[in-house]
Amino acid sequence: MYHRAQLLGAEHLPRNGPVLLVGNHGVWGYETPAFFHLLHQASGRYPLGLAERGFFRIPLVRTVLPWLGGLEGTPANALAALREGQLVVCYPGGAREVFKRSQGRYMLRWEQALGFVRLAARAGVPIVPFAGFGVDDTFFYPPGEERLCLRLSARDKYRVPLVMGLGPIPLPVRLTFAMGEPHEPPPENASETRLKAFRDRVAASVRRLLVRACHA
């Protein structure tokens, strides 16, 4: 209710069988529970989200994530979930999108990502693209944001921006999610060039869906 969240294109969400949903992540990943709730409402299925493996090395986070439908995003875990017929959600941008700076709002950080393509190809499951709008507007970045980053590890992608809302409460922006038509993956033995081309097609679909969600 607080964010008046809505889901467009729910007809592209299969009611059964394995499927991999791929899309953009919002700042701090705050939007995920609302998105998962909408997926459950639309399909009657409980989604599993592939979470950044580094998050499972943080004591409190690794305890909370499974309660929220989070699954440690190893190739073995992801493949097993799909072979069990699960609805699996993947954010290829991972921590780079969750902990983005203000200039990175609504930008996909999939430059080197091929894992989700190889996963879909190996499992032989379609990829349903999605996009979330409003997800990078739930908090604002205070002046001097670079100085206010909290470093969780030596890796740059784990520099956490200290964002603000109405105090600790997120801003009451509307969250709109849009889903697109499924993409059938290339064969498991496809060349890396073909895998990259498929990744870029999925990314282009997500960008188009982002525009649709923005104007809904």
C-alpha positions as CSV (number, residue, x, y, z in Angstrom):
1,M,0.0,0.0,0.0
2,Y,2.8,2.5,0.9
3,H,4.3,2.3,-2.5
4,R,1.1,1.5,-4.5
5,A,3.2,-1.2,-6.3
6,Q,1.8,-2.7,-9.5
7,L,2.9,-5.4,-12.0
8,L,2.5,-5.0,-15.7
9,G,2.7,-7.9,-18.2
10,A,1.8,-10.6,-15.7
11,E,0.6,-12.7,-18.6
12,H,4.2,-13.4,-19.4
13,L,4.7,-15.1,-16.0
14,P,4.2,-18.9,-16.3
15,R,2.0,-20.5,-13.7
16,N,4.2,-23.6,-13.5
17,G,7.5,-25.0,-14.7
18,P,11.0,-23.6,-14.3
19,V,11.7,-20.1,-15.5
20,L,14.4,-17.5,-14.9
21,L,13.4,-13.9,-14.4
22,V,16.1,-11.3,-15.1
23,G,16.0,-7.6,-14.5
24,N,17.4,-4.5,-12.8
25,H,18.0,-4.0,-9.1
26,G,17.1,-1.0,-7.0
27,V,19.3,0.8,-4.5
28,W,19.8,-1.3,-1.4
29,G,17.6,-4.0,-3.0
30,Y,14.7,-2.5,-1.0
31,E,12.1,-3.2,-3.7
32,T,12.6,-6.9,-3.7
33,P,9.9,-8.0,-1.1
34,A,7.3,-5.9,-2.9
35,F,8.2,-7.4,-6.3
36,F,8.2,-11.0,-4.9
37,H,4.8,-10.3,-3.3
38,L,3.4,-9.2,-6.7
39,L,4.9,-12.3,-8.4
40,H,3.1,-14.5,-5.8
41,Q,-0.2,-12.7,-6.2
42,A,0.0,-13.0,-10.0
43,S,1.1,-16.6,-10.3
44,G,0.5,-18.3,-6.9
45,R,4.2,-19.2,-6.9
46,Y,6.8,-18.3,-4.3
47,P,9.9,-16.9,-6.1
48,L,13.5,-17.7,-5.2
49,G,16.0,-14.8,-5.6
50,L,19.6,-15.5,-6.4
51,A,21.5,-13.3,-3.9
52,E,25.1,-12.1,-4.2
53,R,27.4,-14.7,-2.7
54,G,29.3,-12.1,-0.7
55,F,26.1,-11.3,1.3
56,F,26.1,-14.8,2.8
57,R,29.4,-13.9,4.5
58,I,27.8,-11.2,6.5
59,P,26.3,-12.8,9.7
60,L,23.0,-10.9,10.0
61,V,22.4,-10.7,6.3
62,R,22.9,-14.4,5.7
63,T,20.3,-15.1,8.4
64,V,17.7,-12.7,7.0
65,L,18.0,-13.5,3.3
66,P,16.5,-17.0,3.3
67,W,13.4,-15.6,5.1
68,L,12.9,-13.2,2.2
69,G,13.3,-15.9,-0.5
70,G,17.0,-15.4,-1.0
71,L,19.2,-18.2,-2.2
72,E,23.0,-18.1,-2.3
73,G,23.7,-17.5,-6.0
74,T,26.1,-20.3,-6.7
75,P,25.8,-22.0,-10.1
76,A,24.9,-25.3,-8.4
77,N,22.2,-23.8,-6.3
78,A,20.7,-21.9,-9.2
79,L,20.7,-25.0,-11.5
80,A,19.2,-27.2,-8.8
81,A,16.3,-24.7,-8.2
82,L,15.5,-24.6,-11.9
83,R,15.6,-28.3,-12.2
84,E,13.1,-28.5,-9.3
85,G,10.8,-26.4,-11.4
86,Q,11.2,-23.2,-9.4
87,L,10.5,-19.6,-10.4
88,V,14.0,-18.0,-10.0
89,V,14.8,-14.3,-10.0
90,C,18.2,-13.1,-11.0
91,Y,19.7,-9.6,-10.9
92,P,22.9,-9.8,-13.0
93,G,24.1,-6.4,-11.7
94,G,24.3,-7.8,-8.2
95,A,26.0,-5.6,-5.6
96,R,27.0,-3.1,-8.3
97,E,23.4,-2.2,-8.8
98,V,22.3,-2.5,-5.1
99,F,25.1,-0.2,-3.9
100,K,25.1,2.2,-6.9
101,R,25.9,5.9,-6.7
102,S,23.5,8.5,-7.7
103,Q,24.9,8.7,-11.2
104,G,24.2,5.0,-11.7
105,R,20.5,5.2,-11.2
106,Y,18.6,3.0,-13.6
107,M,21.8,1.9,-15.3
108,L,22.4,-1.9,-15.9
109,R,25.7,-3.1,-14.7
110,W,25.9,-6.3,-16.7
111,E,29.2,-5.5,-18.6
112,Q,30.8,-8.9,-17.9
113,A,27.7,-10.9,-16.8
114,L,27.3,-14.2,-18.7
115,G,26.5,-16.5,-15.7
116,F,22.7,-16.1,-16.1
117,V,22.9,-16.8,-19.8
118,R,24.9,-20.0,-19.2
119,L,22.5,-21.0,-16.4
120,A,19.5,-20.7,-18.7
121,A,21.2,-22.5,-21.5
122,R,22.3,-25.3,-19.3
123,A,18.9,-25.7,-17.7
124,G,17.1,-25.2,-21.0
125,V,14.7,-22.7,-19.5
126,P,13.3,-19.4,-20.9
127,I,14.4,-16.0,-19.5
128,V,11.5,-13.6,-18.8
129,P,12.9,-10.0,-18.7
130,F,11.5,-7.5,-16.2
131,A,12.2,-4.0,-15.1
132,G,11.4,-2.0,-12.0
133,F,10.8,1.8,-12.0
134,G,10.7,3.8,-8.8
135,V,13.2,1.4,-7.3
136,D,16.1,3.9,-7.5
137,D,13.9,6.7,-6.1
138,T,13.0,5.2,-2.7
139,F,16.0,7.0,-1.1
140,F,18.0,10.1,-2.0
141,Y,21.7,10.6,-1.9
142,P,23.0,13.3,0.5
143,P,25.7,15.7,-0.7
144,G,29.2,14.3,-0.4
145,E,27.9,10.7,-1.1
146,E,31.3,9.3,-1.9
147,R,32.7,10.4,1.5
148,L,29.7,8.7,3.2
149,C,30.2,5.3,1.7
150,L,30.7,2.4,4.1
151,R,33.1,-0.2,2.9
152,L,32.1,-3.8,3.7
153,S,35.2,-5.3,2.0
154,A,38.2,-4.3,-0.1
155,R,36.2,-4.8,-3.3
156,D,34.8,-1.6,-4.7
157,K,31.4,-3.1,-5.4
158,Y,30.9,-3.5,-1.6
159,R,31.2,0.2,-0.9
160,V,27.7,0.9,0.5
161,P,26.2,4.4,-0.1
162,L,24.5,5.9,3.0
163,V,21.2,7.0,1.5
164,M,18.3,8.8,3.2
165,G,14.5,8.8,3.1
166,L,12.0,10.3,5.5
167,G,14.5,9.7,8.2
168,P,14.9,5.9,8.1
169,I,11.7,5.4,6.2
170,P,11.9,5.1,2.4
171,L,10.2,7.8,0.3
172,P,6.6,6.9,-0.7
173,V,7.2,6.7,-4.4
174,R,5.2,4.4,-6.6
175,L,6.9,1.1,-7.6
176,T,6.0,-0.2,-11.1
177,F,7.3,-3.5,-12.4
178,A,6.9,-4.6,-16.1
179,M,7.5,-8.0,-17.5
180,G,8.2,-8.9,-21.1
181,E,7.9,-11.8,-23.5
182,P,10.2,-14.9,-22.8
183,H,13.5,-15.3,-24.5
184,E,14.5,-18.8,-25.4
185,P,18.2,-19.3,-24.5
186,P,20.9,-20.5,-26.9
187,P,22.1,-24.1,-26.7
188,E,24.4,-25.0,-23.9
189,N,27.4,-25.5,-26.3
190,A,26.9,-22.0,-28.0
191,S,30.0,-19.9,-28.6
192,E,30.8,-17.0,-26.2
193,T,30.0,-14.6,-29.0
194,R,26.5,-16.0,-29.2
195,L,26.1,-16.0,-25.4
196,K,27.1,-12.3,-25.3
197,A,24.7,-11.4,-28.1
198,F,21.9,-13.1,-26.2
199,R,22.8,-11.2,-23.0
200,D,22.7,-8.0,-24.9
201,R,19.2,-8.8,-26.3
202,V,17.9,-9.5,-22.8
203,A,19.5,-6.2,-21.5
204,A,17.8,-4.3,-24.4
205,S,14.5,-5.8,-23.4
206,V,14.9,-4.7,-19.8
207,R,15.7,-1.2,-20.9
208,R,12.5,-1.1,-23.1
209,L,10.5,-2.4,-20.1
210,L,12.0,0.3,-17.9
211,V,10.6,2.9,-20.3
212,R,7.2,1.2,-20.2
213,A,7.2,1.1,-16.4
214,C,8.3,4.7,-16.2
215,H,5.3,5.9,-18.3
216,A,2.7,3.5,-16.8
